[in-house]
């Protein structure tokens, strides 16, 4: 169970830039 939690954290760290870029694109599309 502990290994799964570490894997999840590593996945979230890797996906963070994409999530931020997606949110920024969504906001930019909404504003424009």
mmCIF entry with sequence, helices, sheets and N, C-alpha, C, O atoms, coordinates in Angstrom:
data_MODEL
# 
_entry.id   MODEL 
# 
_entity.id                         1 
_entity.type                       polymer 
_entity.pdbx_number_of_molecules   1 
# 
_entity_poly.entity_id                      1 
_entity_poly.type                           'polypeptide(L)' 
_entity_poly.nstd_linkage                   no 
_entity_poly.nstd_monomer                   no 
_entity_poly.pdbx_seq_one_letter_code       
;(UNK)(UNK)(UNK)(UNK)(UNK)(UNK)(UNK)(UNK)(UNK)(UNK)(UNK)(UNK)(UNK)(UNK)(UNK)(UNK)
(UNK)(UNK)(UNK)(UNK)(UNK)(UNK)(UNK)(UNK)(UNK)(UNK)(UNK)(UNK)(UNK)(UNK)(UNK)(UNK)
;
_entity_poly.pdbx_seq_one_letter_code_can   XXXXXXXXXXXXXXXXXXXXXXXXXXXXXXXX 
_entity_poly.pdbx_strand_id                 A 
# 
loop_
_entity_poly_seq.entity_id 
_entity_poly_seq.num 
_entity_poly_seq.mon_id 
_entity_poly_seq.hetero 
1 1  UNK n 
1 2  UNK n 
1 3  UNK n 
1 4  UNK n 
1 5  UNK n 
1 6  UNK n 
1 7  UNK n 
1 8  UNK n 
1 9  UNK n 
1 10 UNK n 
1 11 UNK n 
1 12 UNK n 
1 13 UNK n 
1 14 UNK n 
1 15 UNK n 
1 16 UNK n 
1 17 UNK n 
1 18 UNK n 
1 19 UNK n 
1 20 UNK n 
1 21 UNK n 
1 22 UNK n 
1 23 UNK n 
1 24 UNK n 
1 25 UNK n 
1 26 UNK n 
1 27 UNK n 
1 28 UNK n 
1 29 UNK n 
1 30 UNK n 
1 31 UNK n 
1 32 UNK n 
# 
_struct_asym.id          A 
_struct_asym.entity_id   1 
# 
_struct_conf.conf_type_id            HELX_P 
_struct_conf.id                      HELX_P1 
_struct_conf.pdbx_PDB_helix_id       AA1 
_struct_conf.beg_label_comp_id       UNK 
_struct_conf.beg_label_asym_id       A 
_struct_conf.beg_label_seq_id        2 
_struct_conf.pdbx_beg_PDB_ins_code   ? 
_struct_conf.end_label_comp_id       UNK 
_struct_conf.end_label_asym_id       A 
_struct_conf.end_label_seq_id        31 
_struct_conf.pdbx_end_PDB_ins_code   ? 
_struct_conf.beg_auth_comp_id        UNK 
_struct_conf.beg_auth_asym_id        A 
_struct_conf.beg_auth_seq_id         2 
_struct_conf.end_auth_comp_id        UNK 
_struct_conf.end_auth_asym_id        A 
_struct_conf.end_auth_seq_id         31 
_struct_conf.pdbx_PDB_helix_class    1 
_struct_conf.details                 ? 
_struct_conf.pdbx_PDB_helix_length   30 
# 
_struct_conf_type.id          HELX_P 
_struct_conf_type.criteria    ? 
_struct_conf_type.reference   ? 
# 
loop_
_atom_site.group_PDB 
_atom_site.id 
_atom_site.type_symbol 
_atom_site.label_atom_id 
_atom_site.label_alt_id 
_atom_site.label_comp_id 
_atom_site.label_asym_id 
_atom_site.label_entity_id 
_atom_site.label_seq_id 
_atom_site.pdbx_PDB_ins_code 
_atom_site.Cartn_x 
_atom_site.Cartn_y 
_atom_site.Cartn_z 
_atom_site.occupancy 
_atom_site.B_iso_or_equiv 
_atom_site.pdbx_formal_charge 
_atom_site.auth_seq_id 
_atom_site.auth_comp_id 
_atom_site.auth_asym_id 
_atom_site.auth_atom_id 
_atom_site.pdbx_PDB_model_num 
ATOM 1   N N  . UNK A 1 1  ? 0.838   -1.205 0.000   1.00 0.00 ? 1  UNK A N  1 
ATOM 2   C CA . UNK A 1 1  ? 0.000   0.000  0.000   1.00 0.00 ? 1  UNK A CA 1 
ATOM 3   C C  . UNK A 1 1  ? 0.874   1.257  0.000   1.00 0.00 ? 1  UNK A C  1 
ATOM 4   O O  . UNK A 1 1  ? 0.546   2.268  -0.622  1.00 0.00 ? 1  UNK A O  1 
ATOM 5   N N  . UNK A 1 2  ? 1.995   1.161  0.717   1.00 0.00 ? 2  UNK A N  1 
ATOM 6   C CA . UNK A 1 2  ? 2.876   2.319  0.802   1.00 0.00 ? 2  UNK A CA 1 
ATOM 7   C C  . UNK A 1 2  ? 3.522   2.622  -0.551  1.00 0.00 ? 2  UNK A C  1 
ATOM 8   O O  . UNK A 1 2  ? 3.685   3.782  -0.930  1.00 0.00 ? 2  UNK A O  1 
ATOM 9   N N  . UNK A 1 3  ? 3.889   1.546  -1.277  1.00 0.00 ? 3  UNK A N  1 
ATOM 10  C CA . UNK A 1 3  ? 4.485   1.724  -2.596  1.00 0.00 ? 3  UNK A CA 1 
ATOM 11  C C  . UNK A 1 3  ? 3.515   2.368  -3.569  1.00 0.00 ? 3  UNK A C  1 
ATOM 12  O O  . UNK A 1 3  ? 3.908   3.162  -4.423  1.00 0.00 ? 3  UNK A O  1 
ATOM 13  N N  . UNK A 1 4  ? 2.235   2.016  -3.430  1.00 0.00 ? 4  UNK A N  1 
ATOM 14  C CA . UNK A 1 4  ? 1.209   2.588  -4.298  1.00 0.00 ? 4  UNK A CA 1 
ATOM 15  C C  . UNK A 1 4  ? 1.076   4.085  -4.053  1.00 0.00 ? 4  UNK A C  1 
ATOM 16  O O  . UNK A 1 4  ? 0.892   4.862  -4.989  1.00 0.00 ? 4  UNK A O  1 
ATOM 17  N N  . UNK A 1 5  ? 1.173   4.485  -2.779  1.00 0.00 ? 5  UNK A N  1 
ATOM 18  C CA . UNK A 1 5  ? 1.061   5.905  -2.436  1.00 0.00 ? 5  UNK A CA 1 
ATOM 19  C C  . UNK A 1 5  ? 2.226   6.694  -3.042  1.00 0.00 ? 5  UNK A C  1 
ATOM 20  O O  . UNK A 1 5  ? 2.036   7.794  -3.561  1.00 0.00 ? 5  UNK A O  1 
ATOM 21  N N  . UNK A 1 6  ? 3.432   6.121  -2.970  1.00 0.00 ? 6  UNK A N  1 
ATOM 22  C CA . UNK A 1 6  ? 4.602   6.784  -3.553  1.00 0.00 ? 6  UNK A CA 1 
ATOM 23  C C  . UNK A 1 6  ? 4.465   6.888  -5.068  1.00 0.00 ? 6  UNK A C  1 
ATOM 24  O O  . UNK A 1 6  ? 4.862   7.887  -5.668  1.00 0.00 ? 6  UNK A O  1 
ATOM 25  N N  . UNK A 1 7  ? 3.901   5.846  -5.682  1.00 0.00 ? 7  UNK A N  1 
ATOM 26  C CA . UNK A 1 7  ? 3.691   5.846  -7.127  1.00 0.00 ? 7  UNK A CA 1 
ATOM 27  C C  . UNK A 1 7  ? 2.692   6.931  -7.510  1.00 0.00 ? 7  UNK A C  1 
ATOM 28  O O  . UNK A 1 7  ? 2.868   7.622  -8.514  1.00 0.00 ? 7  UNK A O  1 
ATOM 29  N N  . UNK A 1 8  ? 1.644   7.076  -6.704  1.00 0.00 ? 8  UNK A N  1 
ATOM 30  C CA . UNK A 1 8  ? 0.620   8.084  -6.956  1.00 0.00 ? 8  UNK A CA 1 
ATOM 31  C C  . UNK A 1 8  ? 1.206   9.489  -6.842  1.00 0.00 ? 8  UNK A C  1 
ATOM 32  O O  . UNK A 1 8  ? 0.909   10.356 -7.663  1.00 0.00 ? 8  UNK A O  1 
ATOM 33  N N  . UNK A 1 9  ? 2.037   9.712  -5.826  1.00 0.00 ? 9  UNK A N  1 
ATOM 34  C CA . UNK A 1 9  ? 2.675   11.015 -5.633  1.00 0.00 ? 9  UNK A CA 1 
ATOM 35  C C  . UNK A 1 9  ? 3.594   11.335 -6.811  1.00 0.00 ? 9  UNK A C  1 
ATOM 36  O O  . UNK A 1 9  ? 3.606   12.459 -7.311  1.00 0.00 ? 9  UNK A O  1 
ATOM 37  N N  . UNK A 1 10 ? 4.371   10.328 -7.251  1.00 0.00 ? 10 UNK A N  1 
ATOM 38  C CA . UNK A 1 10 ? 5.274   10.525 -8.388  1.00 0.00 ? 10 UNK A CA 1 
ATOM 39  C C  . UNK A 1 10 ? 4.483   10.858 -9.648  1.00 0.00 ? 10 UNK A C  1 
ATOM 40  O O  . UNK A 1 10 ? 4.900   11.693 -10.451 1.00 0.00 ? 10 UNK A O  1 
ATOM 41  N N  . UNK A 1 11 ? 3.333   10.195 -9.814  1.00 0.00 ? 11 UNK A N  1 
ATOM 42  C CA . UNK A 1 11 ? 2.486   10.445 -10.977 1.00 0.00 ? 11 UNK A CA 1 
ATOM 43  C C  . UNK A 1 11 ? 1.915   11.861 -10.939 1.00 0.00 ? 11 UNK A C  1 
ATOM 44  O O  . UNK A 1 11 ? 1.875   12.543 -11.963 1.00 0.00 ? 11 UNK A O  1 
ATOM 45  N N  . UNK A 1 12 ? 1.473   12.301 -9.762  1.00 0.00 ? 12 UNK A N  1 
ATOM 46  C CA . UNK A 1 12 ? 0.919   13.646 -9.628  1.00 0.00 ? 12 UNK A CA 1 
ATOM 47  C C  . UNK A 1 12 ? 1.986   14.704 -9.900  1.00 0.00 ? 12 UNK A C  1 
ATOM 48  O O  . UNK A 1 12 ? 1.711   15.722 -10.536 1.00 0.00 ? 12 UNK A O  1 
ATOM 49  N N  . UNK A 1 13 ? 3.207   14.457 -9.414  1.00 0.00 ? 13 UNK A N  1 
ATOM 50  C CA . UNK A 1 13 ? 4.309   15.390 -9.662  1.00 0.00 ? 13 UNK A CA 1 
ATOM 51  C C  . UNK A 1 13 ? 4.606   15.491 -11.155 1.00 0.00 ? 13 UNK A C  1 
ATOM 52  O O  . UNK A 1 13 ? 4.887   16.579 -11.659 1.00 0.00 ? 13 UNK A O  1 
ATOM 53  N N  . UNK A 1 14 ? 4.546   14.364 -11.867 1.00 0.00 ? 14 UNK A N  1 
ATOM 54  C CA . UNK A 1 14 ? 4.828   14.346 -13.301 1.00 0.00 ? 14 UNK A CA 1 
ATOM 55  C C  . UNK A 1 14 ? 3.702   15.001 -14.095 1.00 0.00 ? 14 UNK A C  1 
ATOM 56  O O  . UNK A 1 14 ? 3.952   15.626 -15.126 1.00 0.00 ? 14 UNK A O  1 
ATOM 57  N N  . UNK A 1 15 ? 2.469   14.862 -13.622 1.00 0.00 ? 15 UNK A N  1 
ATOM 58  C CA . UNK A 1 15 ? 1.311   15.360 -14.365 1.00 0.00 ? 15 UNK A CA 1 
ATOM 59  C C  . UNK A 1 15 ? 1.022   16.833 -14.073 1.00 0.00 ? 15 UNK A C  1 
ATOM 60  O O  . UNK A 1 15 ? 0.248   17.465 -14.791 1.00 0.00 ? 15 UNK A O  1 
ATOM 61  N N  . UNK A 1 16 ? 1.636   17.380 -13.030 1.00 0.00 ? 16 UNK A N  1 
ATOM 62  C CA . UNK A 1 16 ? 1.339   18.751 -12.603 1.00 0.00 ? 16 UNK A CA 1 
ATOM 63  C C  . UNK A 1 16 ? 1.526   19.789 -13.719 1.00 0.00 ? 16 UNK A C  1 
ATOM 64  O O  . UNK A 1 16 ? 0.632   20.609 -13.926 1.00 0.00 ? 16 UNK A O  1 
ATOM 65  N N  . UNK A 1 17 ? 2.664   19.784 -14.453 1.00 0.00 ? 17 UNK A N  1 
ATOM 66  C CA . UNK A 1 17 ? 2.832   20.776 -15.529 1.00 0.00 ? 17 UNK A CA 1 
ATOM 67  C C  . UNK A 1 17 ? 1.736   20.700 -16.583 1.00 0.00 ? 17 UNK A C  1 
ATOM 68  O O  . UNK A 1 17 ? 1.282   21.725 -17.092 1.00 0.00 ? 17 UNK A O  1 
ATOM 69  N N  . UNK A 1 18 ? 1.312   19.474 -16.911 1.00 0.00 ? 18 UNK A N  1 
ATOM 70  C CA . UNK A 1 18 ? 0.257   19.311 -17.913 1.00 0.00 ? 18 UNK A CA 1 
ATOM 71  C C  . UNK A 1 18 ? -1.065  19.850 -17.380 1.00 0.00 ? 18 UNK A C  1 
ATOM 72  O O  . UNK A 1 18 ? -1.827  20.470 -18.120 1.00 0.00 ? 18 UNK A O  1 
ATOM 73  N N  . UNK A 1 19 ? -1.339  19.616 -16.096 1.00 0.00 ? 19 UNK A N  1 
ATOM 74  C CA . UNK A 1 19 ? -2.581  20.089 -15.481 1.00 0.00 ? 19 UNK A CA 1 
ATOM 75  C C  . UNK A 1 19 ? -2.603  21.615 -15.454 1.00 0.00 ? 19 UNK A C  1 
ATOM 76  O O  . UNK A 1 19 ? -3.633  22.231 -15.724 1.00 0.00 ? 19 UNK A O  1 
ATOM 77  N N  . UNK A 1 20 ? -1.461  22.220 -15.126 1.00 0.00 ? 20 UNK A N  1 
ATOM 78  C CA . UNK A 1 20 ? -1.367  23.682 -15.083 1.00 0.00 ? 20 UNK A CA 1 
ATOM 79  C C  . UNK A 1 20 ? -1.537  24.260 -16.488 1.00 0.00 ? 20 UNK A C  1 
ATOM 80  O O  . UNK A 1 20 ? -2.241  25.253 -16.675 1.00 0.00 ? 20 UNK A O  1 
ATOM 81  N N  . UNK A 1 21 ? -0.890  23.635 -17.471 1.00 0.00 ? 21 UNK A N  1 
ATOM 82  C CA . UNK A 1 21 ? -1.009  24.092 -18.855 1.00 0.00 ? 21 UNK A CA 1 
ATOM 83  C C  . UNK A 1 21 ? -2.429  23.961 -19.366 1.00 0.00 ? 21 UNK A C  1 
ATOM 84  O O  . UNK A 1 21 ? -2.924  24.833 -20.080 1.00 0.00 ? 21 UNK A O  1 
ATOM 85  N N  . UNK A 1 22 ? -3.088  22.861 -18.995 1.00 0.00 ? 22 UNK A N  1 
ATOM 86  C CA . UNK A 1 22 ? -4.468  22.635 -19.416 1.00 0.00 ? 22 UNK A CA 1 
ATOM 87  C C  . UNK A 1 22 ? -5.390  23.676 -18.794 1.00 0.00 ? 22 UNK A C  1 
ATOM 88  O O  . UNK A 1 22 ? -6.257  24.227 -19.473 1.00 0.00 ? 22 UNK A O  1 
ATOM 89  N N  . UNK A 1 23 ? -5.206  23.946 -17.505 1.00 0.00 ? 23 UNK A N  1 
ATOM 90  C CA . UNK A 1 23 ? -6.031  24.937 -16.811 1.00 0.00 ? 23 UNK A CA 1 
ATOM 91  C C  . UNK A 1 23 ? -5.790  26.327 -17.394 1.00 0.00 ? 23 UNK A C  1 
ATOM 92  O O  . UNK A 1 23 ? -6.731  27.100 -17.576 1.00 0.00 ? 23 UNK A O  1 
ATOM 93  N N  . UNK A 1 24 ? -4.527  26.644 -17.688 1.00 0.00 ? 24 UNK A N  1 
ATOM 94  C CA . UNK A 1 24 ? -4.200  27.947 -18.264 1.00 0.00 ? 24 UNK A CA 1 
ATOM 95  C C  . UNK A 1 24 ? -4.831  28.093 -19.645 1.00 0.00 ? 24 UNK A C  1 
ATOM 96  O O  . UNK A 1 24 ? -5.362  29.151 -19.979 1.00 0.00 ? 24 UNK A O  1 
ATOM 97  N N  . UNK A 1 25 ? -4.772  27.034 -20.443 1.00 0.00 ? 25 UNK A N  1 
ATOM 98  C CA . UNK A 1 25 ? -5.379  27.058 -21.772 1.00 0.00 ? 25 UNK A CA 1 
ATOM 99  C C  . UNK A 1 25 ? -6.887  27.206 -21.685 1.00 0.00 ? 25 UNK A C  1 
ATOM 100 O O  . UNK A 1 25 ? -7.503  27.893 -22.499 1.00 0.00 ? 25 UNK A O  1 
ATOM 101 N N  . UNK A 1 26 ? -7.479  26.553 -20.686 1.00 0.00 ? 26 UNK A N  1 
ATOM 102 C CA . UNK A 1 26 ? -8.923  26.625 -20.492 1.00 0.00 ? 26 UNK A CA 1 
ATOM 103 C C  . UNK A 1 26 ? -9.333  28.048 -20.118 1.00 0.00 ? 26 UNK A C  1 
ATOM 104 O O  . UNK A 1 26 ? -10.303 28.583 -20.654 1.00 0.00 ? 26 UNK A O  1 
ATOM 105 N N  . UNK A 1 27 ? -8.594  28.651 -19.203 1.00 0.00 ? 27 UNK A N  1 
ATOM 106 C CA . UNK A 1 27 ? -8.885  30.025 -18.767 1.00 0.00 ? 27 UNK A CA 1 
ATOM 107 C C  . UNK A 1 27 ? -8.664  31.003 -19.915 1.00 0.00 ? 27 UNK A C  1 
ATOM 108 O O  . UNK A 1 27 ? -9.464  31.916 -20.121 1.00 0.00 ? 27 UNK A O  1 
ATOM 109 N N  . UNK A 1 28 ? -7.568  30.809 -20.670 1.00 0.00 ? 28 UNK A N  1 
ATOM 110 C CA . UNK A 1 28 ? -7.278  31.692 -21.801 1.00 0.00 ? 28 UNK A CA 1 
ATOM 111 C C  . UNK A 1 28 ? -8.377  31.584 -22.853 1.00 0.00 ? 28 UNK A C  1 
ATOM 112 O O  . UNK A 1 28 ? -8.807  32.594 -23.410 1.00 0.00 ? 28 UNK A O  1 
ATOM 113 N N  . UNK A 1 29 ? -8.829  30.367 -23.125 1.00 0.00 ? 29 UNK A N  1 
ATOM 114 C CA . UNK A 1 29 ? -9.902  30.168 -24.099 1.00 0.00 ? 29 UNK A CA 1 
ATOM 115 C C  . UNK A 1 29 ? -11.204 30.798 -23.631 1.00 0.00 ? 29 UNK A C  1 
ATOM 116 O O  . UNK A 1 29 ? -11.988 31.303 -24.436 1.00 0.00 ? 29 UNK A O  1 
ATOM 117 N N  . UNK A 1 30 ? -11.428 30.762 -22.310 1.00 0.00 ? 30 UNK A N  1 
ATOM 118 C CA . UNK A 1 30 ? -12.663 31.337 -21.756 1.00 0.00 ? 30 UNK A CA 1 
ATOM 119 C C  . UNK A 1 30 ? -12.609 32.865 -21.806 1.00 0.00 ? 30 UNK A C  1 
ATOM 120 O O  . UNK A 1 30 ? -13.612 33.522 -22.088 1.00 0.00 ? 30 UNK A O  1 
ATOM 121 N N  . UNK A 1 31 ? -11.415 33.426 -21.525 1.00 0.00 ? 31 UNK A N  1 
ATOM 122 C CA . UNK A 1 31 ? -11.265 34.878 -21.534 1.00 0.00 ? 31 UNK A CA 1 
ATOM 123 C C  . UNK A 1 31 ? -11.292 35.418 -22.960 1.00 0.00 ? 31 UNK A C  1 
ATOM 124 O O  . UNK A 1 31 ? -11.859 36.479 -23.222 1.00 0.00 ? 31 UNK A O  1 
ATOM 125 N N  . UNK A 1 32 ? -10.672 34.675 -23.880 1.00 0.00 ? 32 UNK A N  1 
ATOM 126 C CA . UNK A 1 32 ? -10.627 35.116 -25.269 1.00 0.00 ? 32 UNK A CA 1 
ATOM 127 C C  . UNK A 1 32 ? -11.793 34.494 -26.013 1.00 0.00 ? 32 UNK A C  1 
ATOM 128 O O  . UNK A 1 32 ? -11.958 34.728 -27.210 1.00 0.00 ? 32 UNK A O  1 
# 
